[in-house]
């Protein structure tokens, strides 16, 4: 009886072992046949800076002050809602300085028309509150407007505008000669605040009226020294951007279905992604494209810094993945993978991602071009081949803007 039981047990064990091996083999075969599911994530990792552009200006002499009858000019880019802030010392004072109204000189009308000509009414004269106006003794008072001096009689401001590039030139003229308040102007600083689509990132640049001053503006107001302010501006100036919803395509073949480097836009919908972030046209166009196995969209709204979007997709061995998302603060730029990518891989794809120019719209300074979608504009049309974005503008490195991962 015992031998019979052992035989039965051994027989059952053998059958179970065989069944288990068979099940493993069947499972392995099925896993090869069932497409794998992945999640691709696009994260906006750019560090927002207060200012999109900044710089300095000075006279041509030694020392480089701007004397009565002399002038200095600055050129900068801007779009609707942005403003220019500047500051320079009223030289014949203990601690006064000229600065434009907060948040700066208005550059466009509400309907987006550039303001040009005489904008002298935008400049004011401020008392820094750190020195007594008569004795020069140190004091600790808030910054206030100098009420008994008309700044626009001492300083004339003139704006000109290049619509194609969305660049302004501001000329600062010292017209104080012969007045009761004749004065030289010190070297000065200027900045254009970044705009995120709804508001300026810094609506009170350089100083806050009716509050105590800061070391940077104090150095300008008391000594005409712009070094501290220049350093602070440099540290807080940089191009930023939002990203658009991303189009993700699973395909077979050697040709990236989204774009071809060195070729003209084919009209299937890349232009709409690159100019406005709208993926719908290309999404629909690719449905009948040879070799397409799946089309997915990550996100349904602009992606600001610090946010991410994702979508699930399925892929077989031998499939490839392609993707595209707009560099939002541009006229016609987009991020996409440059080399082909195995759709079944996992990990960080950021190093395989490149910033491209679709060649469909004339470029302007990123985040400061009035024809950009950010400002409700439409790019000026051009017909160039798709190319990599070069070094004309100080755009952050790809890995400092977008992170693409597959899990």
Secondary structure, 3 states (H helix, E strand, C coil): CHHHHHHHHHHHHHHHHHHHHHHHHHHHHHHHHCCEEEEEEEEECCCCCCEEEEEEECCCCCCCCECCCCEEEEEEEECCCCEEEEEEEECCCCCEEEEECCCCEECECCCCCECCEECHHHEEEEECCCECCCCCCECCCCCEECCCCCHHHHEEEEEEEECCCCEEEEEEEECCCCCCCCCCEEEEEEEEECECCCCECCCCCCCCCCCCCCHHHHHHHHHCCCHHHHHHHHHCECCCCCECCEEEEEECCCCCCCCCCCCECCCCCHHHHHHHCCCHHHHHHHHHCCCEEEEEEECCCCECCCCEEEEEEEECCCCEEEEEEEECCCCCEEEEECCCEECCCCEECHHHEEEEECCCECCCCCCCECCCHHHCCCCCECCCECEECCCCCCCCCHHHCEEEEEC
